[in-house]
Amino acid sequence: AGQRSPMAVCMCQAVLPAHAGPRGELGAGPLLRWMDAAACLAAEKHAGVSCVTASMDDIQFEEAARVGQIISIRTKVNRAFKTSMEVGIKVTVQDVLTNTEKIVSVAYATYVAKPVDAGKVELKPVELLSAEDHLEHSLAIERRRIRLGYVQVFQKLMQESNKEGDF
């Protein structure tokens, strides 16, 4: 069995009525807060300082979680760049009565280390322990290129719409 990365975080949470809508399904708001908290904790463990969320990739929900089920959120720093890092997020739901587990969502988030003083934090490289770690590390640079391309396209679209005066 592969070793677990020292920068991995696993959080479990029972879905309570306060987290659910009228149909008894977990709302997106609480789930996104939990995902961000778990991923930020992994980022802060890696950086050794406070971190802030820079972005969260296209999040799709594959499965609904209901009251009484258990949400597990596993996060892991896939790659550290200079001052930012990509954190992988995998959310599953377990039905305690049937003991079945299904994937709710897989997402990637980018976190930036917040320096204590005026300087920047240089992040250390991620320790790669398994074949999966190596794969995610390689894919992270490709996802980063795509993210940066989206930013440029979005900025251009915003400039164009501001010229039109639509707002």
N, C-alpha and C positions, 0 to 999 in steps of 0.2 A: 504494500500500500504506500502511496505517495505521502510525503510529509506535508503538513499544513503550513502555509506561509506564516511567518511571524507577524505579518501585517494584515492578516485576515481577521474579519469580525463576523460573528454570527449573533443575530438577535432573534428572539422568538417573542411573539405577542399573541395572546388569545383575542379573537375578534369579539368584542363586547357590544351590547346594544347601542351604547353611546357612539361607537365607531360606524354604525350602520345606518342606512337609509330606511324608509318605510317598508321596503321589500326584504329587509334583513341582510342585505349585501353590504360589504365593506365599501365605504366611500373612498373615492380617489384621493381626497385631501389627507385623511389620516395615513393612508398607505404611502403617499409621496413624502410626507413628513418623516415617517419611519425609515424609508429608503434613504433620504438625505441624511438623517442622523447616523445611520449605520455606516454609510459611505464616508461621511465626514470623519467619523471616528477612525476608520481605517487610514484615511489620509493623514490625520493628525498623529496617529501612531507612527506612520512612516516618516513624517516631516519633523516630529518632535516639537512642533509649535502649532498654534491655532491655524486653521485653514478656513477658507470661504469657498462656497460653491460658485464656479464660473459658468458651468453649463451642465445640462442633463440631456442626453441624446433622445431621439425619437422613442418615446415610451409607448409600448402597446401592451394592453392587458389581455392575456390569453384565457384566463379563467377567473371567475368571480369567487370571492371568499365570503362565507356567510357566518353569522353569529354562531359561536360555539366551536368554530374551526381555529386552527393554529397557523399563524403566518410565520414563516422562517425567512429571514433576510440574511443572505451570505454576501459579504463584500470582500474585495481584495484589490490592492493596488497592483495594476497590471504593468504600468511603466511610469517612471518618473522622468520628466523632461528637466529643463533648467529650474524653473520656479513653479511649474504646474505638474499635475500627475493625473493619469486616468485611473479611475476606480471602477471595476466591474461589479455589477449588482445583480444577484439572482434571487428572485422571490418565489417561494413555493407555499402552497397551502396544504395542510394535512387535516383530513377528517378523522377526528379521534375515535369515532365509532367504527369506521370501516378500515382505518389505518392506511388509507390511500393518500398518496401525495401527488400533486399536480403542479406544474409550473404556472405561476401567475404572470410573471414578467421577467425579462432580462433587459438590462439597461447599462449604459456606461455614463459616468459623470466625470467632469473635470473639476479639480480643486486646485486652488492656489494657496501656497503657504503665506501666512501673514507674518511679516517680520516683526520682531519685538521692538526694534529701533528703526532708524531711517533706511537701513541697508536691505538688501534682498537676501532671501534664503536660497542657498544652492542645495538642491535635493540630492540625496545619495541615490545611486542606482538601486533598483529592486533586485532582491536576492531571488534567483530563479531556481526552484527546487525540483520541478517536475516537467515532463514534456508539455503538459497543458500550460504551465507558467511560461515556457519558452514560446509557445504558439501565441498566447494572449499578448505577450511582450512584443512579438513581431507584428501582430495585427493592430496593436495600439498606435503605431506610427502611421499606418494607413488610415485608421479612423481619424487621427489628428489632422492629416492632410485634407480629408473630406470636410471635417468641421471648419477648418480655416478657410476652405473654399466657400462653404455656406456663408460664413461671415462676410466675405468680400461680395458675394452675390447679393446678400441682404442689404449691405450698406449701399450698394449701387442702386438697388430698387428703392430704398428710402430717399436717396438723393433725387431720383427721378420723380417720385411722388411729391416731394417737397417743392419741386419746380412747378408742378401742376397746381399746387395750392389746394389740394383736395381736403386737407385737414381743417 
